[in-house]
Amino acid sequence: MATVDAIFEATIQLLVADGPERLTTTRVAERAGVSVGTMYQYFPHKEALFYALNERYLQSLAETVEIACRAQHGAPIEQMVDALVRTYWNAKTERPEVTRALYRSVVALDNEPLIEGFSRRVDAATAAMFASAPDAVFADLHTVNLTLLTTIFGTVRSVFERNLPSAEARAVHRQLVLMCLAYLEAVKERHKERPLI
């Protein structure tokens, strides 16, 4: 829907330029080229706008991760980890100013249902991917998957909050992949070799 797309893009531009505190629905309507009345038909207040914007963002991010995970089914675990970290990292860094603005916009929101929905989708996609690995089996896949995703998501967020220069961010990206691989190597089940008869 073109009108909603224009409203969302105008919201992002104003969030990036001025932050969430100075954003008003009137300013968004002006920037989007729609009337205030039209704006209120879709979003009755600023919080509703922020919620919808973050909902769209998280749905798109979940879909991106799901597609990447499906593409890695049956691949070696190292390839899976590299694809997962790269996909999430790239999604967050494609428009870093937008990611930062969205982090700031959710501070006053009750966005728990959005996070729960996003987490369910990503947890299911990554668990199914790791379960298909030909070179690794995990006794407690749920906990391993949860730990891995928490590590990846937390690291990426920290890179943004620290506003690291690109060279340091790239170095962290490489180290994050190594750390995830080392963790998975440490927790995968060890298969005893069968004795020769």
C-alpha positions in Angstrom: 0.0 0.0 0.0 1.7 3.2 -1.3 0.3 5.5 1.4 1.5 3.4 4.3 4.9 2.9 2.6 5.2 6.7 2.3 4.2 7.1 5.9 6.8 4.5 7.1 9.6 6.0 5.0 8.7 9.5 6.3 8.8 8.2 9.8 12.2 6.6 9.3 13.6 9.8 7.8 12.3 11.9 10.8 13.5 9.4 13.3 17.0 9.4 11.8 17.1 13.2 11.5 15.5 14.2 14.9 15.0 11.1 17.0 11.7 9.8 18.4 11.1 12.6 21.0 10.8 15.3 18.3 8.7 13.2 15.9 5.0 14.1 15.6 2.3 12.5 13.5 1.7 16.0 11.9 5.3 16.2 10.8 5.2 12.6 9.4 2.0 13.5 7.4 3.7 16.5 6.0 6.8 14.6 5.0 4.8 11.7 3.5 2.6 14.1 1.5 -0.6 12.9 3.1 -3.3 14.8 5.1 -3.3 14.5 8.9 -6.8 13.0 8.6 -5.4 10.2 6.3 -2.5 9.7 8.7 -4.9 9.2 11.6 -6.9 6.7 9.7 -3.9 4.4 9.7 -2.2 5.5 12.9 -4.2 7.3 15.6 -1.1 8.3 17.6 2.7 8.2 17.5 3.0 5.0 19.6 0.7 3.2 17.1 3.0 4.4 14.3 6.2 3.2 16.0 4.6 -0.1 16.8 3.5 -0.7 13.2 6.9 0.4 11.9 8.7 -2.0 14.2 6.3 -4.8 13.4 7.0 -4.4 9.7 10.7 -4.3 10.3 10.7 -7.5 12.5 8.5 -9.4 10.0 10.8 -8.5 7.2 13.9 -9.5 9.3 12.3 -12.8 10.3 11.5 -13.6 6.6 15.1 -12.8 5.6 16.5 -15.2 8.2 13.9 -17.9 7.3 14.9 -17.7 3.6 18.6 -17.9 4.5 18.1 -20.9 6.8 16.0 -22.8 4.3 18.8 -22.3 1.7 21.3 -23.9 4.1 19.4 -27.1 4.9 21.8 -30.0 4.7 24.9 -27.8 4.5 27.9 -28.3 6.8 27.6 -26.5 10.2 30.3 -24.0 9.4 28.5 -22.9 6.3 25.2 -22.6 8.2 26.8 -20.4 10.9 28.5 -18.2 8.4 25.3 -17.7 6.5 23.3 -17.0 9.6 25.7 -14.4 11.0 26.2 -12.8 7.6 22.4 -12.6 6.9 21.5 -11.1 10.3 24.5 -8.7 10.2 23.8 -7.5 6.7 20.1 -7.0 7.5 21.0 -4.8 10.4 23.8 -2.9 8.6 22.1 -2.3 5.3 20.7 0.9 6.6 22.5 1.3 10.0 20.9 4.7 10.7 17.5 3.1 10.4 18.5 0.3 12.8 19.7 2.8 15.4 16.5 4.9 15.0 14.3 1.8 15.4 16.2 0.8 18.6 15.5 4.3 20.0 11.8 4.2 18.9 10.9 1.1 20.9 12.2 2.4 24.3 8.7 3.5 25.4 6.7 0.8 23.6 5.3 -2.5 24.9 6.8 -4.4 22.0 6.9 -7.8 23.8 4.4 -9.4 21.4 6.5 -8.3 18.4 9.7 -9.7 19.9 7.9 -13.0 20.8 6.5 -13.4 17.3 9.9 -12.6 15.7 11.7 -15.0 18.1 9.3 -17.9 17.4 9.9 -17.6 13.7 13.6 -17.3 13.9 14.0 -20.0 16.5 12.0 -22.4 14.4 14.0 -21.6 11.2 17.4 -21.9 12.8 16.6 -25.0 14.8 15.3 -26.7 11.6 18.5 -25.7 9.8 20.8 -26.9 12.5 18.9 -30.2 12.8 19.6 -30.9 9.1 23.4 -30.5 9.5 25.2 -33.6 8.3 28.2 -33.0 10.4 26.8 -32.1 13.9 24.1 -33.4 16.2 23.1 -31.6 19.4 21.5 -33.3 22.4 19.7 -30.2 23.5 19.2 -28.3 20.2 16.7 -25.9 21.8 19.2 -24.5 24.3 22.1 -24.6 21.8 20.0 -22.6 19.3 18.8 -20.1 21.9 22.3 -19.5 23.2 23.7 -19.1 19.7 21.0 -16.6 18.6 21.3 -14.6 21.8 25.0 -14.3 21.2 24.6 -13.2 17.6 21.8 -10.7 18.3 23.4 -9.3 21.4 26.8 -8.8 19.6 25.2 -7.1 16.6 23.2 -4.8 18.9 26.4 -3.9 20.9 28.2 -3.0 17.7 25.5 -0.5 16.9 25.3 0.9 20.4 29.0 1.4 20.5 28.9 2.9 17.0 32.1 1.0 16.1 34.1 2.2 13.1 33.6 -0.1 10.1 37.1 -1.8 10.4 36.4 -2.8 14.0 32.8 -3.9 13.2 34.2 -6.2 10.4 36.7 -7.6 12.9 33.9 -8.3 15.4 31.9 -10.0 12.6 34.8 -12.4 11.9 35.3 -13.1 15.5 31.6 -13.7 16.1 31.6 -16.4 13.4 34.7 -18.0 15.1 33.1 -17.9 18.5 29.8 -19.5 17.3 31.7 -22.3 15.5 33.9 -22.9 18.6 30.7 -23.1 20.8 29.0 -25.5 18.4 32.1 -27.7 18.2 32.2 -27.8 22.1 28.5 -28.8 22.5 27.9 -31.2 19.6 27.6 -34.8 20.4 30.6 -37.0 20.1 30.1 -40.3 18.2 32.1 -43.2 19.5 33.7 -45.2 16.8 32.5 -48.7 16.5 35.0 -51.3 17.4 36.3 -53.4 14.5 35.0 -57.0 14.5 
